[in-house]
């Protein structure tokens, strides 16, 4: 499958690091990454973060038939310049760190 857009740069890099044992983090299945990696290794903002935040918020609030949450909740990890856009969605954990 051909990669389209730069928003998959960071998740692909994290996936490679995790698959090769260079990134050992047990919470990776609850983290959602989006970001462009520059040739220098810095994170650049990507379009569509508001849409991702809305979708994750809906996913985090899904309930089973008994009213209990289905998942523990996803955390959106994005470039710092996307944080203002992502914070428009309440009750979603966002992480944006500067190098």
C-alpha angles and dihedrals in degrees: 000000000000117000113235123195131006098266092090095058095091097043091048091050092048090048092053092047091049094046092052094047094247093116114046109182120144093203096061092107089061095046124089115199129198129166146109118252116216121215087256090056098251122135117248126195121261133204122251101043092130091055091048090050093051092048093048091047090054091047092049091052098050112125131201123231092278094052097256122133114262097212136026089241135266126254119216113221112195143154114284093246090062095053097092090055093047093050090065085083112073125220096024121119112231129184123197120166131182116223 
